[in-house]
Amino acid sequence: MKPETLNFFDKVYEVAKCIPYGRVTSYGAIATYLGAARSARMVGYAMNGSGGKGVPAHRVVNKKGLLTGKHHFEGTNLMQQLLESEGVVVIENQIQNFKEIFWEPSKEL
């Protein structure tokens, strides 16, 4: 599919699929990369609807490294468990080494 034919959610999914294993990014970083800097919430909505699309939504967190989308995952701590399985340290819903593992789409894509 050509990028110009993708809707916003599909564009979000394409960016999220590029987040490397063991790294995270933020809703706002994806929105900014897509030229919609004020649309972080829309990126969140896209992540909520990403189930079954092969999108690593667990790697997308808020700008402070908080797992604000965790209630959209099945089970109590699935988002945290998925991140921890990739070596990401999470304590009380906060990614501990956030700046070190943050993936910036505008610099990486």
N, C-alpha and C positions, 0 to 999 in steps of 0.2 A: 504494500500500500504506500502511495506517495505521501510524504509529510503534509503537503498542502491539502490533502483530502481527509486528514485525521481531524476528529473533533478534539476539544480541549482535554477531555478525560483520556482519550487514546494517546494524546501527546504526553500527558502526565505518566501514563503507564510505560511508554517507550523510554522516558527518562529514568523512571524508577527501576526498570529492568537493567539499567546500566550501573546501578550502585554495586560496587564490589562487595564480595563476601567479607564480613567482619568490619564493614564501614557503615556509616549512617549519613543521612542528609536531613534537611528540614523541609517542611511544607513550603516555607517562604523561599528557600533557595531554588526549589523546582519552579515555583511560580515566577520568580525573577528570571530564571533561565529561559522560560517560555515567553518572556516579554509581557507578563501580567503580574508585576510586582505586588499589587494589592490583592491578589487572588489566592493567598495561602489557604484560606478557608475552603475555596473550591478544590484545591489540591487535596485537602482533607476529605472532602466529599468523594472525590475520585478514589482515594485509598479505601474508603469505606465500601465502595462498590467493586473493589478489585478482586474479590474472591473468585477462584477458579480461572483466573486469567494469567497465571504464572508470574504475578507481580510480587516482589518481595516487600510488601507493605510494612512489614515489621521494621524495616530499615529507615522508615520515614518518621521523624519525631518533631517536636516543636523546636523553636529557635534556641531554647535553653537546654535541650537534650532531655526533656521530660517525655515519658511515654504517655502522652495525652490521648492517643488513639487506642489504648489497650483494651478498652471496654468493647471494641468492635471485633475482637478476636474471640474465638470459642475458648471456653475455659477461663479460669481466673487469671492465670499468669502466662498465657501462651505467647504473647508478644515478647515478654521478658525472656522466656525459655528459648525462643527462637534466636534472640540476640545473643544470649549466653552460650548457646550451642555454637555460635560463630566466634566466641572469644570476647564478646563485648561484656564489660563489667557494668552491672546495673544494681544500684542500691536505692531502695525506696523510690522506685520509678524514675531515677535519675541516672543517666549514663555518666560514668565516672571520668573517663578520659575523653570527653566529648570533643574538645578542640583537636586532639591528636588523631581521632578516627573520623572526623567530619569530612565528608566528600562533597566538594563544591562543583556542581554540574557546569557552571560557567567557565571553570578552569580545567575541567577534566574531559569535557565533550567537545 
